Amino acid sequence: MPIPTLTDQPPAPRRLLRDVVYDKMFNAIIDGTLEFGERLNDDQLVAWLGVSRTPVREAIAKLADQALVDIEANRYTRIVDPSYDEFVDTVDVGYAVWSLLVERAVPKLDKGQRAEVVKLLDARAKAFKSKKEEEIPGLIRLNEILLQAADSTALDRLWSNTGPRLLLLLRRPSANGIFDFDVAASFTTTLRDAVKADDAAAAAEAVRMQPARFEGLYAAVREAGVYRS
């Protein structure tokens, strides 16, 4: 086989440095490397990430828009430190927004998108049934497809400001060993079946009602003191 020339290959997608920095900081917040309430120092972040101040500040601004970082001018920049009530409110609102996204997107999925969403949900359900956490990239990809199908600027903005915080506040209890795999597996299977059947109403209802199934999770989170009172 002849060796392909550079012109035979599509150019590799270029990513802005601020997006690379954002991804690293986002992952560090989600996995707990950067802890709740931890103050962020520009010099330390520049040294850690190996970049200049500009992409660091741009990434922090995006994280602040997503309610993952608190900024008080001339006082501090720090990782959010949510209360228990804020945790419950974020879950309720987050699933309400997610249900709206699902309701709008499911009827608009093309054949390839629907197949990929079903495959991602299958993998998610399989992980939960095996008592394993889902992989974050798969969840992010799932919602990217839904956003593409929904084709709504308003929903895109809503989810951008809601989804990352919802992910953070639900992942932190699981890091403390608090997670109901059976509830998650049942929900994911129901959602997969509805998406596969192109039943937008059933899919949206499954998402909308999920917080009502979190009574045990809420009690365990409160008892463990995962979030401040």
N, C-alpha and C positions, 0 to 999 in steps of 0.2 A: 504494500500500500504506500503510495507517495506521501511524504511528509507534508502536512498542510502548511501553506504559507499564512502569514499574518492576515492577508486579505480574505482567506478562506474561513476565518473564524470571526464570530461576532465580537465586538469590543466588550471587554468586561465592564459591567456597570460601575460607574464612579460614585462614591458616597462622599458627602460633605463631612469634613472633620467634626463638625458640631454634632452630626448624627451618630458618628462612631463614639464620640465622648458620651453622648446621651445614652446610648445602648449600654455602655460600661457602667455608668452611674445608675441607670435604671435597674440593671441586673444586681448591682451591689446593694441597692435598697431592698429589692424583692427578697434576696437570699439572706438579708440581715447583716451583711458585711458592714453596711452603714446602718447604724441602729437608730431607733426612734429617738428623737430629740437631740441627736448628735449634731454639733455645730460643724459647719463646713468652712474650711479655710482655703482661700484661693491658692496660696503658696503650696500647701500640702497636696491639693488636688492637681496642680500643675506638675509637681514632682511625681506624683503617683501615675498620672495619665501620660506624662511625657509630651505635653502639648503646651501651647501658649494660653494666656488668660482668656482670650476672646472666645474660642470654642467652649471653654469651660463655663464661662458666664452665659453663653447662648444656651447651653444644655441645661444649666440651672434655671434659666428663665422658662424653658419648656416644662421642666419638672414642677416648677411653681404653678404654672398654668394647670397642671394635672393634679394639683393639691397633694403632691408628694414632698414638696419642700416649702417651708415657711420663710418668708423674707420680711424683715423689719428694717427699713432703711436706716443706715448708720448705727444699727444695733447688732443684728445677727442674721445669719442665713443658716438654717438647720433643717434636718429631716423632720417631717411631721411627727407629732406625738399624740395620736388620737385618743380620745376618751372612749369608754365602753358605749356610751350613747351615740357618739359619732360613728363608731363601728356599725351599730345596728342601723342607723340612718343611711350610711353608705351602702349597705347591703340592700336595704329596701329600695332606695332610689336607683341603685345600679342595676338591679334586676328589672325594674320597671322600664328603664331606658333600653336594656338588652332585649326585653320582650317586644318593644316597639321596633327595634332594629330587625329582629327575627321576623316579625309580622310583615314588615315592608319588603324584606329581602327574599324570603322563601319562594314567593310566586314568580320572582324575576330571575331565579337561578337558571343558567343554561345547563345543558346536559353535563358538560365537563365540570362546572362549578358544583352542581348537586352531587355528582359522584365523589368529588374531593371532600366536600363537607361530610357526606355519609362516612367516608373512609376515616376522616379525622375523628368523628364522633365514635366510630367503632373502636378506634385505638384508645380513645379516652375511656370508654366503658370497660374495655378489656383491662386497662391499667387499674381502674377502681375495683373491679372484681378480683384482681390479684393483690389488692390492698397496697397498691403503689400510687404515688402521685402522678398526675399527668405531666407531660413535658410542656413547659411554658411556650416554646416556639410553636407547637401544634395549636395551642389555644389562640395565640396571636394570629396565626395563619387563618384559622377558622373565622375569626372576626374580620380579618382583612377581606376575605371572600364575601362575607355578608355585606360589608360596607360597599364593596364594588358593585354588588348586585342591587343594593338599595338605591345607589346613585342619588344620595341626598346630602347636600352640603350641611343642612341643619343637623341631621343625624350624625354626620361625620364629626362635627364640632361637639355635639353632645357626648358622643362616645369617647372622643379624645379626652374630654374633661372628666369622664366618669369611669371608663374601663380600667385604666391603670391603677387608680386608687382602690377600686373594687378588688382587683387582683391582689394588690398588696395586703389589704386588710383581711382577705380570706386566706392568703398564704401564711401569714404570721401565726395564726393558731395552729396550723398543721405542723409548723416548725416546732411547736410545743407539744406535739403528739395528739392534737385535738382535731379529729377529722372523721366524719361519718361516711365511710366508703360505700356502705350499702345504699344510703340515701343518694349519694352522688352517682352511683352506678345505675340506679333505677331512673333517676332524672335524665341521665344522658341517653339511656336506651329509649325512653319515651320521646325525647327530642329527636333522636336519630330516626325513629320510625315515622314521626310526623314529617320531617324534612324529606325522607325518602318517598313518602306518599304525596308530597306537595300539598300538605295540609297546613297552611299558614296559621289558621286559627288555633289548631291543636298545639302547634309548635310554640306559638306566642303564649298560650295559656300555661303550658308546662313551665316556661321560664318565669312568667308572672307569679305563679303560685309557689315557686321554689322557696322563697324566704319563709313561708308559713311552715315549711318542713324543718326549719332550723331551730326549733325550740330547744332541742337537746344541745345543739352546738352553742347557742347563746348562753345557756346555763353553765356549760363547761368552761366557756371563755371567761365568764364573769367570776366563777369560782377560782380559776387558775390565775386571775389577775393579769391576763395578757395585755389588757388595756387599762389605763388609769381610770379611776372612778369619776 
